Amino acid sequence: MRPTTALLPVALAVTLGGLALPQPAHAAAGPALAVDTTAGRHAISPYVYGMNFADEALARDIRLPIHRYGGNHTTRYNFRHDITNRAADWYFENLPNDNADPASLPKGSETDKFVAQDKATGAETIMTVPMLGWVAKDRTRSCSFSVAKYGPQQSTDPWWPDCGNGKKADGTPITTNDPLDTSVAVGPQYATDFVNHLKSQFGSAANGGVEFYNLDNEPDLWHSTHRDVRKEGLGYDELRERTYAYAAAIKAADPGAKTLGPVGWGLNSIHFSGLDQDTCSRTGCWGNPPDRAAHGGKELGPWYLEQMRAYEQEHGTRILDYFDIHIYPQQTGVHHKEAGDAATQERRLRSTRQLWDPTYVDESWINKPVRMIPRMRELVDQHYPGTKIAMTEYSWGAYGHLNGALTQADILGIFGREGLDMANLWTAPEADEPVAHAFRIYRNYDGSGGAFGETSVKATSADQGKLAIYAAERSADKALTMVVVNKTSDELTSPVALTGVSAGTAQVYRYSGANLDGIVRQADQAVGATGFTATFPANSITHIVLPHGDGNGGDTEAPTAPGRPVAGAVTSDSVALSWAPSADDVGVTGYDVHRAEGTGTVKLGSATGTSFTATGLTADTSYTFVVTARDAAGNVSTASPGLTVKTAPSTTPTAGCTVTYATNTWPGGFTANITVTNTGTTPIDGWKLAFDFPTAGQKLGQGWSATWKQDGATVTAQSMSWNGRLAPGASTGIGFNGSWTGSNPAPTGFTLNGSTCALG
């Protein structure tokens, strides 16, 4: 296994962050490594290999398991108009997504396309649901701090000079801006409508639709990132109440959905509320933060988990499934695009210890052990057992450098070993960047779907700062997979002791400075009954695959062809397909569905079971579908016999509506929440809802999401600009506060644009 490409030429200096690494004269003695397949066994969640905003080609290549639509701009995403506000990241500007057809919205929005890509590549989706209470108001490009309206500012958009950063020339924040310049107020009904829209396009979570929903993004920083609409930090109680309302709305709309919160920005999100972070950043009250003091001195993380547990105990519904806290290394220079100097690169590699190591004192203002994964696990085990843990944003930087790839490979190994449940890199690398190859080491090391195992086993290094080792057993073929990261500038020769395996011949794959363009297959490694000795090149990532049993080279047999697809429900734009399963010597891991097109095929999506619904089809059109099967080793079957089916013709346009009316009543007052659904087959452009109060003592008060009026017993609600268009199947939520005397019965009849609506 001794490499022939261990020396790094000076020509690689730019790629390696401006450094010409020393060329070792010979391999040095490395730390002893050991793997015991009989100990430390636990499942590795596939969701630790997630990303934010990966392009489709990369997602397919690494078989991306989970994909997140998140970030600051999603906090004010308006799915009806397909527009975001870029907040403090870019001059608080409303920017519509240009690739949408405005006449078709909300269908065909950026988020629709995001989920459609995930279905096509087999990834699960994490969708961010706004919880701030404001979303971008329409598709008009606008900004919160117009220079013409609010005066000269410290910085302006170089491409749109009227939009400033909200700070006067002397750096003083502008606090008198009008939130309505860019945004419109919304409530929990917005979450209901968003989830219902996604269900109408992709099905429920239990039926292949969106399964995961982030409860907004970093709400403890709203007072900074979204200070144009939020002037004060978010306190304990308001975080709880917003979470209760919005998470409950998501669960009511789709009971199979999973929620993630509080989606904090980092370690301080466990210690402090947004209100305390806001207050103490100005007054220095970190030793005795007032919001924490008002809640019994309990840190926000444990308090939040206890409040979520209390909700489940009272209502019988779990509204928090994942405890989600982001992490970005705070050490100088680590979370940078560039690799930095030699000291920074060493610091980057060391700083991964903050994820797990109780002896590592964080080399930043934190200045104490972080041990983030064990910390989060202990919090949920103590305060809300059964909750999973997630980091839906993290990044150690240097994506374009080998140092970044070494760090990322170390991180992915730590995630699996430490039992993290979900992680999403912010944001995805380019497909040809070194950090992308670190993911391929675990997800597609051979270009044919070869992957790291799903069951972690005990793997130790006498010096993980030099050589880190991670090991797992692959379920499909029982192969032992081992990833070794050499973090040093020396070629290291180390013994690798093995327990619980048989002698054989291991395959070896490596990513290093010898070829930054991809992972290279090395000479096979002979493995004895108790292990082997190998040399690991300087600054390299090595994946060693030891087949189970007698070392016969692993699984090379493809599954049998699936059965001919059978059509189930056929509509004007979809066909439900099912098929008889394939057989395989070690087990089928998934199926891919294709549509015949010309002399080839187009992949429509993937399934782990034997059913799939093809969507987005044209009415009254014939399509031919085939299915292929694949196993864990990446072997692909021949295609099934084809099925040709014709979609249904377009139906005659019909009109129809449904209204649900629910109240929360107290002596003398009530809140009414109304959902209006277009059950017809044609869009509604502008609507007016009318109903009569049953008693003379019922009075309309303040309303929202519509223009409200009362004339005698008759109440009307006129649509707003942002919710006036209801596509077929679409819903919108409106509501009002009212008063009553005597009794408060619900109205029994509703009309929409003069037509009677059914009661939901």
C-alpha positions, 0 to 999 in steps of 0.5 A: 500500500506504500504510495507513489505520490506522497510528495507534494510539488511546489506547483500545488502551493496556490491550491494549498493556500499559498504554502509549499509543504515540506517534502518528507524524505521518508515515511515517519512512524505514525500512531497505532490505529485499531478497529474492533467491529465487535464494539461500539456498534451503532447506526450512522444516520444518513442525514449527517451527509446533508447540504444547503443548496447543492446543484443537481449534478452534485446531489446525484453524484454523492447521492445527497440524502438530505437537502436544506432550503434555509438561511437568512433570506428564507426568514421572509420568503413569500411562497405566494409571490416567490420572493425573499428579503435578503436582510442584513446580508444584502441591503435588506432588499426584496428580490424576486426569483426571476425564473418563476412564471408570475401567472402560475404562482405559487406553483412553479416557485423556487421552493417548488423547484427545490423540492422537485430536484430533491425528488428527482435525486432521491434527497429528503427536503428540509424546508424553512417556514418563516416564523418572524411574523413578516414576509416580503410583501409582493414581487416588486423589487424594493428595499427597507432603507431607501436613501431617498426616503431615509437619507445618506447611509454608510454603505449602499448597494453598488448596483442599486445605490438607493438601497442602503445598509440602514446605518447613517454615515456615522454608523448610527442605526436608522430606527425610524424605517417603515416595515411596510416598505418591504414586508407584510405581517403574517401569522401561523396561518401562513405556515399552514398555507405554505405546508398545504401548498407543498402537499398539493404539489408533492404529497404529504410527508408520509407519501413522499412529500416534504418531511422536515421543516425548520422553524425559521432560521436563527431567530436569536439574531432577528434583531440584527439580521432583520432589524428593519422589521424587528428592533428587539431581541427575541425573548424566552416567552416569545420564542416559546409562544411562536414555536407553539403556534407555528409548529402546531400549525405545521403538524396540523397541516401535515401530521407526518412532518418533522420539525426542527428548532430553535435553529440557533446560530451557535453555542450562545443560542444554548446559553442565551435568548435573543433578547439577552444577546441583544441586551448584553451585547450593548450593556455587557450583562453576560454574567447575569442576563436579565431574561435568563434571570426572569426564568429562574436562571435557567439557560435557554437550551434546557428551558426551551426543551422543557417547554416543548416537552410540556406542550406534548404532555398537555396536548398529546402532540410532539411539536419538536422532533429535532433540537437544531443548533448551528455551529461555525468555528470561532477560531481566527481564520478558520471559517474563511474561504481561503485556507490561510497560513500554516498556523491557520491550517493547523488550527482548522484541523485542530478545531474539529475537536470542539465537536466532541473532545472534553479536553479541547479548550476552544481557541477563540473568545469561547475559551472553554470546552465546547464538545457540541455533539455530546452537549446537545445529546445530554441536553435532550436526554435530560430535558426532552428524551426522544428528541434528535439533534441536528446542525442544519448549518456548519462550515469550516471553510477552505472549500477550494483547498486540500486543507478544507477537504481534510477537515471536512473528511474529519468532520463527517467521520466525527458526525457518524462516530458521535451519533449526530442525527442530521447535519447540512453543510452551509453552503454546498461546494462546487462539484470540482472543489476539494471539499466535494471530494471529501463527501465523495470519500464517504458517498461515492468513492469509486464513482459507482456509488461505493459508500462508507458503511451505515453501522459505526464500529470502534476505531481509535488512533493513538494520536488523532491529531496526526492520523484520525480513523473512522470505521463502519460496516456496510449493511449490503455486503458486510464489508468493513470500510475505514477512512484514515485522515493524515492531518500532517505534512509527513508521510506516516507508516502505522500498524492497523490492528483489526478485531472481528474480521477475516483476512483478505484483500482490501481495496484502497481509494485516496484523495490527496495533493497528488491529484486534486481532481479526484479520488484515485484507486490505489494498489490493493492492500493485503490484510492479515487476520489481525490487521496490516501495516500501511503508509499514509501520504502527507495531507491525505484521505484514504478509504480502505474497503475490506470485503466480508469473509474470504476477500472475494472482492465485494459485491459485483452482481447486479440485481435482477430487473424489476417487474413491468410497472403497473399504473394506478391512479392516472390524472391529467398531470400524474401517473401512480406506478408500482412494480414487482421487486427485484432480487439481489444476492445482498439486497436491493437498496433502491429503484430509479424511475425513468421516462422514455424520450427519443432513443434514451431515457430521462430519470424522473426520481427514486424510491426505496420501495416499489411505488412512485408517482410521476408528476408534472406530465402533460394532459392527454399525452402518452408516456412510457416508463421503465424502472431500474434497481440498484444495490449498495455496491452501486450495481444497477439492474437492466431496465424493466419492461416498459409501460405505456400509459396516457394521461387523462384529458384536461377536465372542464373548468369548475368553480367551488370553495370550502370554508373552515371556521374555528374560534378561541372564545373567552368571556366577551371576546373571541378570535376566529381563524378562517381558511378559504380553499379553492376546490374548483379547477380554475384559479380565483383572481381576487375574492370577497368572502361574506357571512352573517353573524347569527346573533346581534351581540356578535361584533367584528373587531380587528382583522388580518390578511383581508380588508374587513367590514361589518354592515349589520349582521353581514361581515365581508372580507376582501382579499389583499394583493398578496393572497388574492389569487387562489390556484385550484386546490390552494388555500389562504388563512384569514382571521379577526378578533371579535366581541360577543354578548349572550352567545357566540355561535359560528356562522352557518353560511359563507359565500365567495364572490357570490357563490355558496361555499361548503363548510369544512 
